[in-house]
């Protein structure tokens, strides 16, 4: 009887979902900000941890790409959203990041009962229970998984855009303001995908 109760409890635990959300590209000077949300059962949290899922910043690009299909396979649900450079310039980076998160959340089949968010800032438009976890991508597998999904998705876009904007070395810098990237901007000017609001702060416009 005790074994049966323990087995039933484990089945219930395995069905409990953790819903994590994270963003990437907030500090870039080119291209959109991306967000991803991932829903994981307790069982698949453990499975992904065993496969090596952790904070995307601690993983090589190759490892992140290898983990992506495993995360998508083992997640109960997931969503990806983005907000454009134009929206970032118009609304500011915080509002634009929130837009990308809401767009990711709208792609889920069901509204989560509770959301855990990486970082200290509330997702202000979200009408539901949410918890902010500083360094959450190193503490919660669902957030770590979301960080990998967002990072690989954005990097893939940057690699495609890198073919069109090759002189800006986007494939290499992924839209961030590296020294080489800034030197090219000084020489050639900006594209319509550069964040003008960010570059004004750097006195590059």
Backbone as CSV, one residue per row, in Angstrom:
resi,resn,N_x,N_y,N_z,CA_x,CA_y,CA_z,C_x,C_y,C_z
1,UNK,0.831,-1.218,0.000,0.000,0.000,0.000,0.866,1.271,0.000
2,UNK,1.935,1.253,0.843,2.846,2.384,0.907,3.545,2.603,-0.437
3,UNK,3.965,1.492,-1.067,4.637,1.578,-2.366,3.708,2.177,-3.416
4,UNK,2.413,1.782,-3.350,1.421,2.294,-4.304,1.252,3.804,-4.122
5,UNK,1.194,4.263,-2.863,1.054,5.697,-2.591,2.258,6.476,-3.118
6,UNK,3.444,5.914,-2.888,4.660,6.561,-3.361,4.694,6.622,-4.886
7,UNK,4.224,5.545,-5.519,4.177,5.502,-6.993,3.199,6.533,-7.527
8,UNK,2.020,6.656,-6.864,1.012,7.635,-7.283,1.536,9.060,-7.109
9,UNK,2.251,9.277,-5.982,2.818,10.599,-5.725,3.851,10.959,-6.789
10,UNK,4.668,9.990,-7.177,5.689,10.227,-8.188,5.059,10.554,-9.534
11,UNK,3.953,9.876,-9.853,3.259,10.154,-11.117,2.700,11.571,-11.139
12,UNK,2.183,12.014,-9.975,1.668,13.375,-9.861,2.806,14.373,-10.037
13,UNK,3.934,14.124,-9.365,5.098,15.008,-9.470,5.609,15.098,-10.894
14,UNK,5.591,13.952,-11.592,6.082,13.919,-12.971,5.235,14.773,-13.905
15,UNK,3.969,14.989,-13.519,3.071,15.771,-14.361,3.098,17.260,-14.037
16,UNK,3.669,17.621,-12.874,3.737,19.034,-12.500,4.677,19.764,-13.445
17,UNK,4.215,20.857,-13.968,5.005,21.580,-14.960,5.703,22.796,-14.361
18,UNK,6.890,23.047,-14.868,7.630,24.275,-14.546,7.699,25.078,-15.843
19,UNK,7.304,26.329,-15.782,7.257,27.174,-16.972,8.274,28.295,-16.809
20,UNK,9.335,28.247,-17.617,10.398,29.237,-17.530,10.479,30.095,-18.779
21,UNK,10.827,31.368,-18.595,10.949,32.276,-19.733,12.239,33.093,-19.599
22,UNK,12.875,33.352,-20.732,14.118,34.120,-20.743,14.222,34.858,-22.061
23,UNK,15.074,35.892,-22.070,15.295,36.696,-23.282,16.759,36.663,-23.674
24,UNK,17.020,37.050,-24.906,18.401,37.178,-25.379,18.455,38.310,-26.399
25,UNK,19.587,39.017,-26.418,19.757,40.094,-27.385,19.374,41.450,-26.863
26,UNK,19.121,41.545,-25.557,18.708,42.831,-24.991,19.795,43.897,-25.164
27,UNK,21.054,43.489,-25.054,22.145,44.454,-25.117,22.774,44.633,-26.487
28,UNK,22.215,43.991,-27.514,22.762,44.108,-28.873,22.451,45.486,-29.458
29,UNK,23.151,45.830,-30.535,22.883,47.118,-31.213,22.239,46.905,-32.587
30,UNK,22.034,45.628,-32.946,21.487,45.277,-34.258,20.496,44.134,-34.077
31,UNK,19.362,44.251,-34.764,18.415,43.153,-34.795,17.465,43.104,-33.611
32,UNK,16.579,42.118,-33.615,15.540,42.020,-32.595,16.034,41.440,-31.271
33,UNK,15.209,41.635,-30.254,15.371,40.922,-28.992,14.455,39.701,-29.076
34,UNK,14.939,38.561,-28.607,14.185,37.307,-28.657,13.826,36.858,-27.244
35,UNK,12.692,36.186,-27.111,12.324,35.522,-25.863,11.813,34.131,-26.176
36,UNK,12.000,33.228,-25.212,11.458,31.877,-25.354,10.874,31.447,-24.024
37,UNK,9.800,30.675,-24.095,9.191,30.079,-22.908,9.162,28.570,-23.117
38,UNK,9.504,27.829,-22.077,9.546,26.367,-22.157,8.787,25.780,-20.969
39,UNK,7.945,24.779,-21.247,7.165,24.089,-20.218,7.740,22.686,-20.041
40,UNK,8.130,22.352,-18.818,8.749,21.045,-18.551,8.082,20.339,-17.374
41,UNK,7.889,19.031,-17.512,7.465,18.231,-16.367,8.669,17.993,-15.466
42,UNK,8.398,17.557,-14.253,9.475,17.259,-13.311,10.417,16.196,-13.890
43,UNK,9.825,15.193,-14.519,10.623,14.107,-15.101,11.556,14.627,-16.194
44,UNK,11.041,15.461,-17.071,11.862,15.946,-18.182,12.839,17.035,-17.776
45,UNK,12.554,17.714,-16.667,13.564,18.618,-16.099,14.820,17.820,-15.754
46,UNK,14.613,16.679,-15.109,15.747,15.827,-14.714,16.445,15.255,-15.940
47,UNK,15.659,14.835,-16.924,16.244,14.269,-18.147,17.119,15.288,-18.870
48,UNK,16.637,16.527,-18.965,17.402,17.564,-19.668,18.647,17.975,-18.878
49,UNK,18.520,17.959,-17.559,19.691,18.276,-16.731,20.784,17.233,-16.961
50,UNK,20.383,15.968,-17.061,21.345,14.889,-17.320,21.995,15.045,-18.697
51,UNK,21.252,15.611,-19.643,21.783,15.808,-20.999,22.731,17.010,-21.080
52,UNK,22.786,17.790,-19.996,23.727,18.916,-19.973,23.116,20.288,-20.095
53,UNK,21.779,20.382,-19.955,21.134,21.694,-20.040,21.508,22.536,-18.829
54,UNK,22.012,23.722,-19.092,22.315,24.709,-18.061,22.292,26.078,-18.726
55,UNK,22.627,27.108,-17.975,22.630,28.475,-18.496,23.326,28.510,-19.854
56,UNK,22.653,29.051,-20.861,23.186,29.046,-22.233,24.546,29.722,-22.336
57,UNK,24.805,30.699,-21.456,26.081,31.416,-21.501,27.254,30.520,-21.104
58,UNK,26.956,29.412,-20.425,27.999,28.478,-19.997,28.238,27.354,-21.015
59,UNK,27.519,27.415,-22.122,27.624,26.367,-23.141,28.241,26.923,-24.427
60,UNK,28.917,26.060,-25.155,29.459,26.466,-26.455,28.318,26.559,-27.467
61,UNK,28.488,27.333,-28.543,27.453,27.387,-29.587,27.099,25.995,-30.126
62,UNK,28.101,25.136,-30.282,27.864,23.788,-30.785,26.992,22.987,-29.821
63,UNK,27.280,23.068,-28.520,26.513,22.337,-27.513,25.077,22.855,-27.460
64,UNK,24.905,24.177,-27.561,23.549,24.737,-27.550,22.735,24.203,-28.719
65,UNK,23.361,24.159,-29.896,22.644,23.670,-31.088,22.294,22.192,-30.970
66,UNK,23.152,21.425,-30.325,22.880,19.998,-30.118,21.738,19.786,-29.119
67,UNK,21.654,20.672,-28.125,20.625,20.535,-27.096,19.251,21.014,-27.553
68,UNK,19.211,21.949,-28.499,17.934,22.535,-28.910,16.880,21.489,-29.291
69,UNK,17.163,20.547,-30.232,16.116,19.586,-30.590,15.693,18.693,-29.429
70,UNK,16.607,18.439,-28.500,16.268,17.615,-27.332,15.319,18.369,-26.406
71,UNK,15.566,19.666,-26.247,14.667,20.490,-25.420,13.271,20.547,-26.039
72,UNK,13.226,20.783,-27.348,11.921,20.876,-28.024,11.173,19.552,-27.968
73,UNK,11.897,18.449,-28.035,11.282,17.116,-27.972,10.728,16.819,-26.584
74,UNK,11.486,17.194,-25.552,11.100,16.845,-24.185,10.212,17.887,-23.510
75,UNK,10.056,19.049,-24.125,9.174,20.060,-23.524,7.716,19.690,-23.766
76,UNK,6.874,19.998,-22.793,5.431,19.793,-22.968,4.878,20.819,-23.942
77,UNK,5.510,21.985,-23.954,5.103,23.063,-24.846,6.216,24.120,-24.844
78,UNK,6.235,24.948,-25.879,7.211,26.042,-25.920,6.711,27.121,-26.864
79,UNK,7.275,28.308,-26.730,6.934,29.408,-27.629,8.131,30.326,-27.786
80,UNK,8.249,30.937,-28.950,9.330,31.879,-29.243,8.712,33.185,-29.743
81,UNK,9.198,34.311,-29.224,8.703,35.611,-29.666,9.856,36.571,-29.867
82,UNK,9.609,37.601,-30.639,10.657,38.603,-30.838,10.045,39.994,-30.957
83,UNK,10.905,40.993,-30.771,10.504,42.381,-30.953,11.591,43.064,-31.768
84,UNK,11.195,43.792,-32.784,12.121,44.316,-33.785,12.942,45.503,-33.289
85,UNK,13.990,45.805,-34.041,14.810,46.985,-33.746,13.950,48.254,-33.794
86,UNK,13.012,48.292,-34.716,12.115,49.449,-34.837,11.267,49.617,-33.576
87,UNK,10.763,48.507,-33.047,9.966,48.555,-31.816,10.841,48.952,-30.622
88,UNK,12.077,48.458,-30.604,13.011,48.822,-29.525,13.243,50.329,-29.527
89,UNK,13.443,50.902,-30.714,13.648,52.354,-30.826,12.394,53.138,-30.437
90,UNK,11.248,52.593,-30.778,9.982,53.292,-30.517,9.561,53.232,-29.044
91,UNK,9.667,52.034,-28.454,9.118,51.824,-27.107,10.168,51.746,-25.999
92,UNK,11.438,51.542,-26.368,12.464,51.302,-25.359,12.667,49.805,-25.173
93,UNK,13.829,49.431,-24.671,14.186,48.016,-24.621,13.339,47.216,-23.627
94,UNK,12.950,47.822,-22.505,12.160,47.038,-21.543,10.790,46.664,-22.108
95,UNK,10.101,47.651,-22.668,8.768,47.377,-23.244,8.891,46.399,-24.415
96,UNK,9.915,46.588,-25.247,10.113,45.694,-26.390,10.392,44.258,-25.930
97,UNK,11.186,44.124,-24.870,11.458,42.788,-24.322,10.171,42.164,-23.799
98,UNK,9.359,42.954,-23.127,8.065,42.451,-22.635,7.181,42.011,-23.804
99,UNK,7.190,42.778,-24.881,6.422,42.395,-26.076,6.869,41.038,-26.603
100,UNK,8.193,40.835,-26.658,8.709,39.552,-27.168,8.302,38.404,-26.254
101,UNK,8.284,38.642,-24.941,7.878,37.604,-23.983,6.398,37.266,-24.111
102,UNK,5.566,38.300,-24.228,4.116,38.073,-24.378,3.832,37.319,-25.681
103,UNK,4.552,37.660,-26.750,4.370,36.959,-28.026,4.760,35.486,-27.906
104,UNK,5.809,35.203,-27.134,6.207,33.811,-26.901,5.124,33.083,-26.103
105,UNK,4.625,33.730,-25.065,3.609,33.116,-24.200,2.302,32.844,-24.952
106,UNK,1.964,33.721,-25.896,0.724,33.545,-26.666,0.775,32.317,-27.572
107,UNK,1.974,31.793,-27.801,2.111,30.608,-28.652,1.895,29.297,-27.890
108,UNK,1.808,29.384,-26.557,1.537,28.179,-25.767,0.092,27.745,-25.938
109,UNK,-0.115,26.432,-25.832,-1.485,25.896,-25.976,-2.376,26.318,-24.816
110,UNK,-1.790,26.419,-23.620,-2.552,26.815,-22.438,-1.813,27.910,-21.676
111,UNK,-2.563,28.780,-21.020,-1.949,29.815,-20.194,-1.349,29.169,-18.948
112,UNK,-0.087,29.429,-18.644,0.543,28.831,-17.458,-0.098,29.336,-16.165
113,UNK,-0.177,28.444,-15.177,-0.708,28.866,-13.873,0.322,29.692,-13.110
114,UNK,1.606,29.423,-13.393,2.679,30.193,-12.766,3.850,30.284,-13.728
115,UNK,4.486,31.423,-13.746,5.591,31.687,-14.669,6.822,32.073,-13.870
116,UNK,7.974,31.469,-14.204,9.218,31.908,-13.566,10.071,32.619,-14.620
117,UNK,10.513,33.819,-14.258,11.190,34.716,-15.202,12.623,34.947,-14.753
118,UNK,13.543,34.860,-15.702,14.931,35.150,-15.379,15.112,36.658,-15.174
119,UNK,15.775,37.017,-14.088,16.062,38.425,-13.849,15.137,39.070,-12.835
120,UNK,15.420,40.328,-12.467,14.680,41.005,-11.398,13.424,41.751,-11.837
121,UNK,13.206,41.886,-13.156,12.110,42.741,-13.635,10.825,41.967,-13.875
122,UNK,9.724,42.500,-13.337,8.410,41.908,-13.575,8.027,42.013,-15.048
123,UNK,7.274,41.029,-15.513,6.669,41.102,-16.844,5.333,41.819,-16.656
124,UNK,5.368,43.139,-16.790,4.227,43.968,-16.378,2.914,43.659,-17.098
125,UNK,2.924,43.323,-18.404,1.644,43.040,-19.068,1.036,41.678,-18.709
126,UNK,1.782,40.811,-18.014,1.314,39.449,-17.745,0.341,39.439,-16.575
127,UNK,-0.883,38.996,-16.839,-1.914,38.920,-15.804,-1.959,37.492,-15.265
128,UNK,-1.074,37.209,-14.366,-0.996,35.868,-13.799,0.114,35.819,-12.769
129,UNK,0.250,34.688,-12.113,1.286,34.541,-11.091,2.648,34.458,-11.764
130,UNK,3.589,35.245,-11.268,4.950,35.206,-11.812,5.954,35.387,-10.692
131,UNK,7.095,34.752,-10.869,8.184,34.880,-9.904,9.435,35.295,-10.654
132,UNK,10.127,36.292,-10.133,11.388,36.736,-10.730,12.552,36.063,-10.020
133,UNK,13.413,35.437,-10.791,14.556,34.717,-10.237,15.844,35.311,-10.813
134,UNK,16.612,35.999,-9.978,17.901,36.527,-10.425,18.845,35.346,-10.685
135,UNK,19.505,35.360,-11.838,20.345,34.229,-12.287,19.527,32.939,-12.367
136,UNK,18.272,33.094,-12.763,17.367,31.943,-12.845,17.808,30.886,-13.830
137,UNK,18.558,31.318,-14.882,19.000,30.343,-15.881,20.048,29.388,-15.332
138,UNK,20.622,29.703,-14.168,21.567,28.772,-13.541,20.925,28.011,-12.382
139,UNK,19.636,28.298,-12.110,18.942,27.669,-10.979,17.757,26.790,-11.379
140,UNK,17.136,27.099,-12.512,15.934,26.378,-12.930,16.110,25.841,-14.355
141,UNK,15.871,24.560,-14.521,16.076,23.923,-15.832,15.154,24.498,-16.893
142,UNK,13.934,24.856,-16.506,12.994,25.413,-17.490,13.499,26.759,-18.013
143,UNK,14.071,27.585,-17.127,14.621,28.871,-17.574,15.875,28.642,-18.407
144,UNK,16.731,27.718,-17.961,17.940,27.395,-18.730,17.569,26.903,-20.126
145,UNK,16.541,26.078,-20.207,16.073,25.567,-21.505,15.567,26.709,-22.375
146,UNK,14.807,27.625,-21.760,14.290,28.786,-22.495,15.442,29.655,-22.997
147,UNK,16.485,29.792,-22.178,17.630,30.622,-22.589,18.331,30.016,-23.800
148,UNK,18.399,28.680,-23.848,19.031,27.997,-24.988,18.175,28.153,-26.243
149,UNK,16.868,27.963,-26.098,15.960,28.091,-27.248,16.026,29.504,-27.818
150,UNK,15.986,30.507,-26.935,16.042,31.905,-27.385,17.385,32.219,-28.041
151,UNK,18.467,31.762,-27.417,19.812,32.065,-27.919,20.052,31.432,-29.286
152,UNK,19.732,30.159,-29.441,19.968,29.473,-30.722,19.071,30.064,-31.809
153,UNK,17.829,30.368,-31.466,16.897,30.943,-32.446,17.402,32.297,-32.942
154,UNK,17.860,33.135,-32.004,18.366,34.451,-32.409,19.678,34.324,-33.181
155,UNK,20.575,33.459,-32.717,21.853,33.263,-33.417,21.643,32.780,-34.848
156,UNK,20.657,31.885,-35.027,20.355,31.381,-36.381,19.903,32.518,-37.292
157,UNK,19.076,33.417,-36.733,18.634,34.575,-37.518,19.820,35.480,-37.850
158,UNK,20.694,35.708,-36.869,21.857,36.565,-37.093,22.775,35.980,-38.180
159,UNK,22.889,34.661,-38.207,23.720,34.026,-39.235,23.113,34.213,-40.625
160,UNK,21.783,34.151,-40.702,21.116,34.385,-41.993,21.259,35.845,-42.415
161,UNK,21.072,36.759,-41.467,21.208,38.185,-41.777,22.657,38.549,-42.082
162,UNK,23.581,37.760,-41.531,24.996,37.990,-41.781,25.363,37.857,-43.241
163,UNK,24.593,37.063,-43.986,24.835,36.909,-45.422,24.454,38.189,-46.167
164,UNK,23.408,38.847,-45.683,22.935,40.074,-46.326,23.769,41.287,-45.908
165,UNK,24.175,41.293,-44.635,24.936,42.429,-44.095,26.358,41.976,-43.744
166,UNK,27.018,41.366,-44.704,28.313,40.730,-44.442,29.383,41.712,-43.970
167,UNK,29.323,42.958,-44.475,30.369,43.923,-44.098,30.312,44.289,-42.619
168,UNK,29.139,44.049,-41.980,28.985,44.367,-40.552,29.357,43.193,-39.648
169,UNK,29.769,42.078,-40.237,30.245,40.904,-39.497,29.198,40.359,-38.513
170,UNK,27.931,40.413,-38.935,26.831,40.013,-38.057,26.905,38.526,-37.685
171,UNK,27.340,37.698,-38.613,27.463,36.258,-38.310,28.422,36.026,-37.157
172,UNK,29.416,36.901,-37.059,30.439,36.755,-36.015,30.019,37.443,-34.713
173,UNK,29.526,38.673,-34.814,29.245,39.428,-33.578,27.816,39.264,-33.068
174,UNK,26.967,38.601,-33.868,25.567,38.343,-33.502,24.793,39.623,-33.149
175,UNK,25.244,40.749,-33.738,24.524,42.004,-33.544,24.981,42.817,-32.353
176,UNK,25.974,42.318,-31.630,26.472,43.061,-30.470,27.515,44.095,-30.902
177,UNK,27.718,45.073,-30.032,28.579,46.198,-30.380,30.050,45.933,-30.143
178,UNK,30.602,44.995,-30.871,32.036,44.730,-30.761,32.811,45.894,-31.381
179,UNK,34.093,45.949,-31.094,34.937,47.020,-31.627,34.904,47.023,-33.158
180,UNK,34.992,45.820,-33.749,34.974,45.703,-35.217,33.652,46.205,-35.788
181,UNK,32.558,45.817,-35.137,31.220,46.220,-35.578,31.083,47.751,-35.550
182,UNK,31.540,48.355,-34.458,31.438,49.810,-34.315,32.306,50.548,-35.333
183,UNK,33.449,49.979,-35.651,34.328,50.589,-36.657,33.676,50.588,-38.037
184,UNK,32.971,49.486,-38.363,32.271,49.401,-39.656,31.140,50.429,-39.712
185,UNK,30.439,50.609,-38.588,29.361,51.601,-38.538,29.924,53.015,-38.787
186,UNK,31.048,53.314,-38.158,31.673,54.631,-38.368,32.059,54.843,-39.827
187,UNK,32.437,53.753,-40.476,32.866,53.835,-41.877,31.687,53.848,-42.852
188,UNK,30.710,52.956,-42.652,29.636,52.747,-43.628,28.267,53.276,-43.211
189,UNK,28.138,53.720,-41.951,26.811,54.123,-41.489,26.026,52.922,-40.986
190,UNK,24.727,53.121,-40.765,23.904,52.047,-40.189,22.918,51.478,-41.205
191,UNK,22.359,50.323,-40.859,21.313,49.682,-41.655,19.967,49.959,-40.992
192,UNK,18.904,49.522,-41.628,17.576,49.705,-41.019,17.329,48.724,-39.872
193,UNK,18.271,47.803,-39.631,18.131,46.853,-38.521,18.988,47.232,-37.316
194,UNK,19.736,48.312,-37.432,20.484,48.798,-36.272,19.535,49.557,-35.334
195,UNK,19.819,49.465,-34.037,19.001,50.149,-33.037,19.525,51.583,-32.868
196,UNK,18.820,52.510,-33.470,19.269,53.911,-33.459,19.339,54.463,-32.036
197,UNK,18.389,54.065,-31.193,18.373,54.565,-29.819,19.614,54.144,-29.044
198,UNK,20.108,52.923,-29.324,21.309,52.459,-28.651,22.542,53.192,-29.148
199,UNK,22.588,53.414,-30.466,23.758,54.031,-31.072,23.853,55.522,-30.724
200,UNK,22.705,56.161,-30.516,22.721,57.573,-30.083,23.362,57.701,-28.723
201,UNK,23.081,56.728,-27.851,23.671,56.752,-26.510,25.186,56.592,-26.579
202,UNK,25.649,55.877,-27.614,27.099,55.662,-27.779,27.745,56.758,-28.611
203,UNK,26.938,57.792,-28.946,27.424,58.912,-29.784,27.910,58.448,-31.157
204,UNK,27.290,57.412,-31.679,27.633,56.937,-33.004,26.666,57.463,-34.061
205,UNK,25.665,58.184,-33.629,24.718,58.792,-34.570,24.618,60.279,-34.312
